[in-house]
């Protein structure tokens, strides 16, 4: 993504007392009047205002002195800019992008560009989308997207996914895509195991300790039995999932 700066009328000279500040910002998003920055994301071009962006994002306030490029999705950038102008956004006009994936992308962008208010909004939208769409085919894709693109210490979206998967665990285990996700995404599988262990009184856990000399080469396997479900054997990181 490239940002080009140009010298145009300062937005602070805007004098329109007929409308509230919020309404004026929303109107400015749809107008090129007083713009002094052009943001190019892919083939999309957005004419926006330096004052509005830098006032809400520390990232933009630092980066406006140079030309720079990023590989952000244009629709994600548009959602971020709409938010900064006081407008709402959703995934309904974003082609075939699922609500879960779109909300996660906006969350990642908000974190990267340092816009905490947008992070909270994206988190709320993600939670609603996951609750409604957990049984859809893109739920495993959303899991991989979140666990690979967010930091381990940022638990916001992780907790939403793990708790939702825990609530519908038996049904999800019938889906091959979900089982593959457990195998491929060790941190997600570990989160699920912890939640199951703390919520099911019928869990039986058996640990097999390896000799000290081979401890690092052969991680301790754990057999996890949840109710009437088939036993799951976890081998370490990356997590392997197999029948007992």
C-alpha positions, 0 to 999 in steps of 0.5 A: 500500500502506497501513500502519496502526500500532496499540498492542498487546502488544510482541512482545519479551514473547513467551516460548516456550522450547519452539521455536527462534527460526526456528520461532517466527517461522514460526508468527507469520506465520500468527497475528495474535498480538502483531501491531502493524502491518496492511499492506494491498496491494490487497484483501489484508491482512497482520497483521505485527510491526514489530520483525520487519520493521524489523529486516530492512529499513531502508525499513520502519524509516524509514517506520513513523512515517507512513501511506503507500501503494504500488502493489505487487502483493499476491502480491509483498508476501506473498512478501516478508513470508513471507521475513522470517518465515523461510518460503519462497515460490514462484509456484505459488500465484500464479495464472497468474503465470510463475516468471520474472516473479514472481521478477523482481517479488520482486527489484525489491521486495527492492531497493526495500525494502532487503532484500539477503538477499531480493534474493539469493534472488529472483536465484537463483530467477530464474536457475533459472526462466529456465534452465527457461523461456527457450523459453516465450512469457513470456521476452520479457515477462520481458526487458522487465520486468527492463530497465524496472524495474531500474537500468542499473547493477544487472546481476544479472538483466540478465546472466542474461537476456542470457547465456541469450539468447546461448546460445539465440540462433539458436532465439530469432531464430525467434520474432517476440516475441523480435525485437520485444523486441530492437527495443523494448529497446535495452539488452538488444539491446546486451548481446546484441551484446556477448556475441556479439562476445566469444564468436563467432570468426566475427563480422564487424563493419563500421562506417560512420562518419557525418560529424562534422556529422551524427554526433548526428543519425545514429548510426553503424550497425553490421552484425553477422554471426554465423555463418550467421545473417542480418546484423543492423543496429543503428542506435543507441538505441533499438536498431533491428533490421533485415536488411542 
